[in-house]
């Protein structure tokens, strides 16, 4: 087990031990027990969480109803159950082989991603914090593609390293979200890899502004920038948890490649070009999230009006 960095105290380190312990436990629980736990823990979390009001506010934008509306409140509980399912699923996925993902993960429009990837040009797939994107990454890898993505560097650092190793066992390559990472992704796309980008949360709040469910928000422009620079196909995917024939699994809807050309009068590769393509991404993510709002795991302030000034 990696040693504790001296600058990270035991309180921060306790988070690491909780995740490692939960991962070890869940890997060996029967599947039915795991999903039963997800339902119960998610229900309890919805009652106790300090973030519940923010989750209700986020979901109210999607439903177009006040946060206090019974339909919104019911969806909040489902969102916590879905989020708990995501974590417990992710912990146990490393015990599964490629055939498991090929059997449990269904994407009727998969050729929208696989056809351009098979051409050797690489492809970029944008997903939101929607459903289980770790399962989606493992499914792409199970189909024989190199899957590369970026993750925020967490504290404690050992937890970030834990998740990098965890996802590597699912067939994914993870780069830390640090300066210069976009250049590495460009190289991988040009080498024929599938680059997956979480495209809904703009952590710095400095990305292109879009209209999302009728209100201003900022989105990260990285996926658009990579697509414009490389000319690779850019698709958006929604991932959703399902139960088929009594077995938990996932469905995915993958869009056709988006038009990444510059609008009339806009310079190719300019900030305005990146913003235009980012708006297309935001629209497709809006459609994907509207299909199953309870699967959208964004529990933080998201819209510009909710976020503190940058």
C-alpha positions as CSV (number, residue, x, y, z in Angstrom):
1,X,0.0,0.0,0.0
2,X,1.4,3.4,-0.9
3,X,2.8,5.5,1.9
4,X,1.0,8.6,3.2
5,X,2.5,11.8,1.8
6,X,3.6,14.0,4.8
7,X,1.6,17.0,3.6
8,X,-1.7,15.1,3.8
9,X,-3.2,14.7,7.2
10,X,-5.1,11.7,8.6
11,X,-8.5,13.3,8.1
12,X,-7.9,13.5,4.3
13,X,-6.3,10.1,4.3
14,X,-9.4,8.6,6.0
15,X,-11.3,9.1,2.7
16,X,-8.8,7.0,0.9
17,X,-9.1,4.2,3.4
18,X,-12.9,4.3,3.2
19,X,-12.8,3.9,-0.6
20,X,-10.2,1.2,-0.6
21,X,-12.1,-0.7,2.1
22,X,-15.5,-0.3,0.4
23,X,-14.0,-1.5,-2.9
24,X,-12.5,-4.6,-1.3
25,X,-15.8,-5.5,0.4
26,X,-18.1,-4.9,-2.5
27,X,-16.0,-7.0,-4.9
28,X,-16.9,-10.1,-2.9
29,X,-20.6,-9.4,-2.1
30,X,-23.2,-11.2,-4.2
31,X,-24.6,-9.0,-7.0
32,X,-28.1,-9.0,-5.5
33,X,-26.8,-7.9,-2.1
34,X,-24.8,-5.1,-3.7
35,X,-27.8,-3.6,-5.5
36,X,-30.0,-4.0,-2.5
37,X,-27.4,-2.1,-0.5
38,X,-27.3,0.6,-3.1
39,X,-31.0,1.1,-2.8
40,X,-30.9,1.3,1.0
41,X,-27.8,3.5,1.3
42,X,-29.0,5.8,-1.4
43,X,-32.4,6.3,0.3
44,X,-30.7,7.1,3.6
45,X,-28.3,9.5,1.9
46,X,-31.1,11.4,0.3
47,X,-32.6,12.0,3.7
48,X,-29.4,13.0,5.5
49,X,-27.3,14.7,2.8
50,X,-26.5,18.4,3.2
51,X,-26.5,18.6,-0.6
52,X,-30.1,17.6,-1.0
53,X,-31.3,21.1,-1.6
54,X,-28.7,21.7,-4.3
55,X,-29.7,18.4,-6.0
56,X,-33.3,19.4,-5.9
57,X,-32.4,22.8,-7.4
58,X,-30.5,21.2,-10.2
59,X,-33.2,18.7,-11.0
60,X,-35.9,21.4,-10.9
61,X,-34.2,23.0,-13.9
62,X,-34.5,19.8,-15.9
63,X,-38.2,19.2,-14.9
64,X,-39.2,22.8,-15.1
65,X,-40.9,22.6,-11.7
66,X,-40.1,24.1,-8.3
67,X,-37.6,22.3,-6.1
68,X,-40.3,21.6,-3.6
69,X,-42.6,19.9,-6.1
70,X,-43.3,16.3,-5.2
71,X,-42.1,15.0,-8.5
72,X,-38.7,16.8,-8.1
73,X,-38.4,15.5,-4.5
74,X,-39.1,12.0,-5.6
75,X,-36.5,12.3,-8.3
76,X,-33.9,13.5,-5.7
77,X,-34.2,10.2,-3.9
78,X,-33.8,8.3,-7.2
79,X,-30.7,10.4,-8.0
80,X,-29.1,9.4,-4.7
81,X,-30.0,5.7,-5.3
82,X,-28.5,5.9,-8.8
83,X,-25.3,7.6,-7.5
84,X,-24.9,5.0,-4.9
85,X,-25.4,2.3,-7.5
86,X,-22.7,3.9,-9.6
87,X,-20.1,3.6,-6.8
88,X,-20.9,0.1,-5.8
89,X,-21.0,-1.0,-9.4
90,X,-17.7,0.6,-10.1
91,X,-16.0,-1.1,-7.1
92,X,-17.1,-4.5,-8.3
93,X,-16.5,-4.1,-12.0
94,X,-12.8,-5.1,-11.8
95,X,-13.9,-8.7,-11.0
96,X,-15.5,-9.0,-14.4
97,X,-14.0,-10.0,-17.8
98,X,-14.6,-8.6,-21.3
99,X,-17.5,-11.0,-22.0
100,X,-19.4,-9.5,-19.0
101,X,-19.4,-6.0,-20.5
102,X,-20.2,-7.3,-24.0
103,X,-23.2,-9.0,-22.5
104,X,-24.5,-6.4,-20.1
105,X,-23.8,-3.2,-22.0
106,X,-26.1,-2.5,-25.0
107,X,-25.7,0.4,-27.4
108,X,-27.9,0.1,-30.5
109,X,-26.1,3.0,-32.2
110,X,-22.6,1.9,-31.3
111,X,-21.4,2.2,-34.9
112,X,-21.6,6.0,-34.6
113,X,-18.5,5.6,-32.3
114,X,-16.9,2.4,-33.5
115,X,-17.0,3.0,-37.3
116,X,-14.8,6.2,-37.1
117,X,-12.6,4.6,-34.5
118,X,-12.0,1.5,-36.7
119,X,-11.0,3.8,-39.6
120,X,-7.8,4.6,-37.7
121,X,-8.7,8.3,-37.3
122,X,-9.5,7.9,-33.6
123,X,-12.7,9.3,-32.1
124,X,-13.9,11.5,-29.3
125,X,-16.9,10.6,-27.2
126,X,-18.3,13.1,-24.7
127,X,-20.2,11.8,-21.8
128,X,-21.8,13.5,-18.8
129,X,-21.8,12.5,-15.2
130,X,-24.7,10.3,-16.3
131,X,-25.1,6.7,-15.4
132,X,-21.9,4.6,-15.1
133,X,-19.3,6.0,-17.4
134,X,-16.7,3.5,-15.9
135,X,-18.8,0.6,-17.3
136,X,-19.0,2.5,-20.6
137,X,-15.2,2.8,-20.7
138,X,-14.8,-0.9,-19.9
139,X,-17.2,-1.8,-22.7
140,X,-15.3,0.2,-25.2
141,X,-12.1,-1.5,-24.1
142,X,-13.8,-4.9,-24.3
143,X,-14.6,-4.2,-27.9
144,X,-10.9,-3.9,-28.6
145,X,-10.3,-0.1,-28.6
146,X,-7.8,1.9,-26.6
147,X,-9.8,4.1,-24.3
148,X,-8.1,7.2,-22.9
149,X,-9.5,9.8,-20.6
150,X,-8.7,12.5,-18.1
151,X,-9.5,12.7,-14.4
152,X,-9.2,15.5,-11.8
153,X,-6.4,15.0,-9.4
154,X,-8.0,14.2,-6.1
155,X,-6.9,14.7,-2.5
156,X,-5.5,12.6,-1.1
157,X,-3.3,11.8,-4.1
158,X,-3.3,8.1,-3.2
159,X,-7.0,8.1,-3.9
160,X,-6.4,9.4,-7.4
161,X,-3.7,6.8,-7.9
162,X,-6.1,4.2,-6.6
163,X,-8.7,5.1,-9.2
164,X,-6.1,5.2,-12.0
165,X,-5.0,1.7,-11.2
166,X,-8.7,0.6,-10.7
167,X,-9.7,1.9,-14.1
168,X,-6.6,0.5,-15.7
169,X,-7.8,-2.9,-14.7
170,X,-11.0,-2.1,-16.7
171,X,-8.9,-1.4,-19.8
172,X,-8.7,2.4,-19.5
173,X,-5.8,4.8,-19.6
174,X,-6.2,7.8,-17.2
175,X,-4.2,11.0,-17.4
176,X,-4.3,13.6,-14.6
177,X,-6.0,16.8,-15.5
178,X,-2.9,19.0,-15.5
179,X,-1.4,21.6,-17.9
180,X,-0.5,20.0,-21.2
181,X,-2.9,17.0,-21.0
182,X,-4.8,18.2,-24.1
183,X,-1.7,17.7,-26.2
184,X,-1.4,14.1,-25.0
185,X,-5.1,13.5,-25.9
186,X,-4.5,15.0,-29.4
187,X,-1.6,12.6,-29.9
188,X,-3.7,9.6,-28.8
189,X,-6.6,10.5,-31.1
190,X,-4.2,10.8,-34.0
191,X,-2.8,7.4,-33.1
192,X,-6.3,5.9,-33.4
193,X,-7.5,5.9,-29.7
194,X,-11.0,6.6,-28.4
195,X,-10.7,9.6,-26.2
196,X,-13.6,9.9,-23.6
197,X,-14.3,13.3,-22.1
198,X,-16.6,14.3,-19.2
199,X,-18.2,17.2,-20.9
200,X,-20.7,18.7,-18.5
201,X,-18.8,20.0,-15.5
202,X,-16.6,23.1,-16.0
203,X,-14.6,23.0,-12.8
204,X,-12.9,26.4,-13.3
205,X,-16.0,28.1,-14.7
206,X,-14.1,29.7,-17.5
207,X,-15.3,27.6,-20.5
208,X,-17.7,28.6,-23.3
209,X,-21.1,29.8,-22.1
210,X,-24.1,27.8,-23.3
211,X,-27.8,27.7,-22.6
212,X,-28.6,24.5,-20.7
213,X,-32.2,23.7,-19.8
214,X,-33.0,27.4,-20.5
215,X,-30.3,29.0,-18.2
216,X,-26.7,30.1,-18.8
217,X,-23.9,27.7,-17.8
218,X,-20.3,27.2,-18.8
219,X,-19.0,24.0,-20.3
220,X,-15.5,22.7,-20.8
221,X,-14.2,23.4,-24.3
222,X,-11.6,20.6,-24.4
223,X,-13.5,18.1,-26.4
224,X,-14.4,20.7,-29.0
225,X,-10.8,21.8,-29.2
226,X,-9.5,18.3,-29.7
227,X,-12.0,17.5,-32.4
228,X,-11.3,20.8,-34.3
229,X,-7.5,20.2,-34.1
230,X,-7.6,16.6,-35.1
231,X,-10.6,16.3,-37.4
232,X,-11.6,13.2,-35.5
233,X,-15.3,12.2,-35.2
234,X,-17.0,13.8,-32.2
235,X,-20.0,12.0,-30.7
236,X,-22.0,12.4,-27.4
237,X,-23.2,9.4,-25.4
238,X,-25.8,9.0,-22.6
239,X,-25.4,6.0,-20.3
240,X,-28.2,4.6,-18.2
241,X,-28.6,1.8,-15.7
242,X,-31.1,-0.9,-16.6
243,X,-32.3,-4.3,-15.5
244,X,-32.7,-6.9,-18.2
245,X,-34.1,-10.4,-17.5
246,X,-33.4,-9.8,-13.8
247,X,-29.7,-8.8,-14.4
248,X,-28.4,-5.3,-13.9
249,X,-26.7,-3.7,-16.9
250,X,-26.5,-0.6,-19.0
251,X,-27.9,1.0,-22.1
252,X,-26.2,3.7,-24.1
253,X,-27.4,6.1,-26.8
254,X,-24.6,7.4,-29.0
255,X,-25.3,10.3,-31.3
256,X,-24.1,10.6,-34.9
257,X,-20.9,12.5,-35.3
258,X,-21.4,16.2,-34.7
259,X,-20.6,18.9,-37.3
260,X,-17.4,20.4,-36.0
261,X,-16.9,22.8,-38.9
262,X,-16.6,26.5,-38.2
263,X,-19.9,28.5,-38.7
264,X,-20.0,31.1,-41.5
265,X,-17.8,34.1,-40.6
266,X,-16.0,32.3,-37.8
267,X,-12.2,31.7,-38.0
268,X,-11.3,28.0,-37.9
269,X,-9.8,27.0,-34.5
270,X,-10.8,30.3,-32.9
271,X,-12.4,30.6,-29.5
272,X,-15.7,31.3,-31.2
273,X,-15.3,28.1,-33.2
274,X,-14.7,26.1,-30.0
275,X,-17.7,27.8,-28.4
276,X,-20.0,26.9,-31.3
277,X,-19.0,23.2,-31.2
278,X,-19.3,23.2,-27.4
279,X,-22.9,24.5,-27.7
280,X,-23.6,21.5,-30.0
281,X,-22.2,19.2,-27.3
282,X,-24.3,20.9,-24.6
283,X,-27.5,20.5,-26.6
284,X,-26.9,16.7,-27.0
285,X,-26.0,16.3,-23.4
286,X,-29.2,18.1,-22.5
287,X,-31.2,15.6,-24.6
288,X,-29.3,12.7,-23.0
289,X,-29.9,14.0,-19.4
290,X,-33.6,14.7,-20.1
291,X,-34.1,11.0,-20.9
292,X,-33.2,10.0,-17.3
293,X,-32.6,13.0,-15.1
294,X,-32.2,10.8,-12.0
295,X,-29.1,9.3,-13.6
296,X,-27.3,12.7,-13.7
297,X,-24.8,12.7,-10.8
298,X,-24.1,16.4,-10.5
299,X,-24.7,17.4,-6.9
300,X,-22.8,20.7,-6.9
301,X,-23.8,24.2,-8.1
302,X,-23.8,23.9,-11.9
303,X,-25.6,26.9,-13.5
304,X,-23.9,30.3,-13.6
305,X,-26.4,31.8,-11.3
306,X,-25.7,29.2,-8.6
307,X,-21.9,29.5,-8.7
308,X,-19.7,32.0,-6.9
309,X,-18.0,34.5,-9.2
310,X,-14.7,33.3,-10.7
